């Protein structure tokens, strides 16, 4: 109830906003309203009228703005302040025991675990500045995502203002979900209107975030469940305390999360929710287990894709039974052959399934597949369904066995299979059409050279017409060659040629990723560019030098050696270099370095530090031209050791007489030469 005495208009508006925000929190987060919907609507209407009369006090975080109305034609790509990692998955209790064993090799102190439900929704990162919602960004590739702030403002369980930490800015991560009852109600409305029903809550929630009209998003009954905070400076030492802090600030944090003192209690939590998950108002597909102590999380760190201190336990997937009609074979850009089962359509986990991955020849042999078999299809931890078993008792007596093909389905080249590898490959790298088109599509993709005006159909058409045979040919194209192509006008042709020319400004690490070297993803390409500032150094690097780079293992090192030993690959690189593509760290990046003080020195950074984080220390080494390596060898110059450094690393450093520096020793090293 609003009580105004001698308030100014601005003060009245602020007071009304604060009270409405409180009622909104009670209704959508606490599920404990104290006024009726009618009373809330009247209060909201009064505020809206006052704001219309005084537009000088407009605030995008006002409760009146939750109805939406902003139209976004293109969602801007935004870099995350803090990377959004994926989670490694486990499917058995043995997996969890193995995970714990790996933890205990690094952390020698007692570990407790925070068990949280794995919400089946769309990941989101919310950024608050001075306590106000500033932006909302989808997960994207983890490094950057699409800004969907206007749409997120319409979700009433997302607070628009919260208490601010002294840092003034922080990110909070969570999942956008739709409860089962609200999903069913939404579909009832759509049926009544004669519209097509949505398939499942998860896809509906995810798709809603990218609707162009935020007023349409406001009509969707979305909710936001939060689970972690990044960048705040509260004195929080555990994951449990972090959840409590988020809850106290007004975020919706489910209370089902539990602290487990040991793995036995973790397994009991999993067993309970495997049985009772259907009683929840929203869908879950597993449990997330996190090391509770934040200092242990820092010690354990991250792999290239996931935190070592967290793991997802996935519940057994839903299954369906159908019939195998045929097996077709797809050729990837690396020549890998993937068999795909074509099935009689069947509904599974809210979608109609017509195809399922068979992975490789071993899987076909293991299943003993025959055409016409009745098969069990599962949609588990993978996006694409897979066949898990065959009902052999239903097999026809004259059924033909499925045998893996011997020749490429596209170019008829005999397939090869290397020792120790599961997949067959087409070795016709230079002439197999899907490989040519696939490499070009990878090269032009957003994460690689980011060339506008080129799509999959256009690439395939240019390959078919003989205009290009590899991605280096893109730089020889001209408008006159392109205009005759189907659906290619002069303006489109000009844009394409200009897009190709603009791509020569992409940095070295993106060009390295664009080359499509097997096992060299975006993150690996960045680390290789840091360790070897130009392509010539990378080409000349020995296998051991490659292995010393953080996150580079035997498989990646061997793949790099194989790639650079192929003369055709190197000739293509030289062509790209002649067209202006960047094959060395940009001069401006070099100039941004603080000094050449550590040039020629390699460092291993291990343990927990007091003054800087491990990543900040690594950045400081790179800024002074040093090199970061992942493992200790005879070529390592120094080890910078913090608390809880692994005993095996320390022992190896001592055996090889590698100098071990404390954090302060390292700072003195820099200060001495500055």
Steps between C-alpha positions, in 0.01 A plus 500: 500500500652833396518774765608841368541795731719777361689298239615647173379333178836329455490368858142374449602314185800341672287395799235345274766313304656366821168375638400336172842333480445362851158357410646361177771320700247358745286363218753370246796406720362422846161375375346686797291797375337736753273690259262387226580507130240775459667720762840447338363591157342819637828604663687431178249703299534796738878493465476474122277810483737696723802400286316603181433840653866538599717337228809672643502230770499206256688193624546181291496304827157624605240224566289657224763404242455127559219493245762536227455690175860537385568339161845356432576426134853371562632373831842650564782257578655589837812364667442358849685670785562150638499194277198268520643149510324176415478211746652156458230233516485174693250222453587257780599500864834354396561817295443709812736286707769541231439877499542516877823299477637759254404780737677339794824475304508881488322607821635336813261674741141383571249566222125548532258515207208721407231305316270704276229394259595525132226719359405422140486850352699763314816639664515873568749745649361810671728798561416750775674833542445714811219257586306547174451246223726620222494217247404138443703278268438143379772241552596491130836327463597577861726790404228715345126488457200697376372793705131444582455763774166635375354149506641410842352817656155352436568196724351588836723272709805697381556792741567827322676649803697326778741597781833593339840359603777753555650399163186647343478233228445124500354219287252241618435183298193284471246327279191641334229239543125453462314302765302198389161644605564832324619314190178296496292817547686669213425204274132504602485863389666415170258212439207733565639744244561221249878549517763226495595376847854530635691173537666536841574763768875516437482576128219748562703686764811506281312616191321773697830673580559571130154639417542843341201657678547512878123548540459145366761374748302666781205276406711189554493370862879487539694480825869529592678270747844625611800296617830695502649847542811629324696814577343610831727572796285367785683296762365170369706185548262225382257419222229458764559854629492628141151352448383648832637840397321487164176400674535785752547750215164404352599248236298181456724219626326162550525370856547138395880543490675310779846495654653149500782416740624210286433308180258267680271794569539619140383162372205501741396844365521368142296189584228709663458739208522224240174373652336831601601730211154471343353668811689823427318789330772516233700248300847384603729256323749429776692633797801736503763421763744779591792512740354722772818679613586784263871481587499138381318606181780748432764234559333250267445756224370425151565293192458667161122446519388426855579556869682209663312572825153428365330217316148425379337166574249433220191293574423210272351634182154439364468215256270410212464197273487529122616327179829540310417581136844575356856614577652797317855634524611860546843640409640770729749776415789287633386201292353318802217265404200498735225240457148626573196279555178598325204400717125480493398829667443469875436754778781524754552760774250736337638483146442280196811291432571379145878450512756377752879499506679166472843659559727248324547147365572357846163622626317338208687172563437518874126544448497229229263718301274361228272697267145499634613442860285625786738729690505694827583868450627721782537874532762536772797729545521554125286730290464237226315183610683169491405133469584321823371146439320270259200278574645199321202283594290711259747468209374352171669174396613642163623837635820628337795594720622863493859501374719811511576648159848461348498802266416867550131561418592831335815435295530118508854508644593195709463583871786468749505442874811577702615275782350604830226713343130417497401687184554429134625786283489594136864584412399698188549833677553705184209375285223368728219762468366491861853533637575798275171672586529411871850649532387817325191531721720459808745759368230765444312436826454772764755353742755474219533756216143632545433568132161665433287415200597135480267219598504122467299500174721765340818312594364173358396678180843663455670163551261336254562772239877462541557856625679379814666175604631609839461798732811676364314534168251735670759778479516473119125550443369807319152642446483394134550133597229512766215689332396209270441273803141419593346758742819711485441861393774757442455659841521160674811416299663830597419440868647150484825615340526781755430256786783275380736798480402619850585158644875554452483714815400205719768432765750217478325270749176518298683421177665206676160369608360560150758267342298208636789301649362189667448540878599870490194682630457869576654487849795285391568738209519793744748318724715398204507862378616613844774237514615535137450861382520412129414206278864427413589445867198274539595298193856450629393412857595150613243266648647559847477877460137463400428278801637769732216735399210508746217258398695348207507122520651224290210482255506875422880511476506209254219653295698826471815317392305301239334815368820698451683206343244503216646722228160583352389646834807719516455620141143601589628693803753681282222594259291640785801690628555653155138620500560681832364257760659539845745224593671674787397687811405853399758774558253696716469196724875480528520868589240447775748285690644656814856395416723235344629415847396135495563435130638153442391374845229241557292477818278244671247666737354273768311538828291772665636855535425783741544818295395386154298215356680235299356642176614850593853371565504329163382819332783690670757250372365532146499881530875486568555269197529178702353168392248289698540123484272239651750244626849501650788380282871560465421804283289671769674815626304558823210366703289764677357314798210600724333326792377144439729443203484132410779301667577310179566828314725627776690172508551502123624862508749414773622190313561710186653788700235743373496817717179528704376859556251625753253769397723764662810357330328543166409862574863571599615348171286747309588796723874434467507565128231765474 
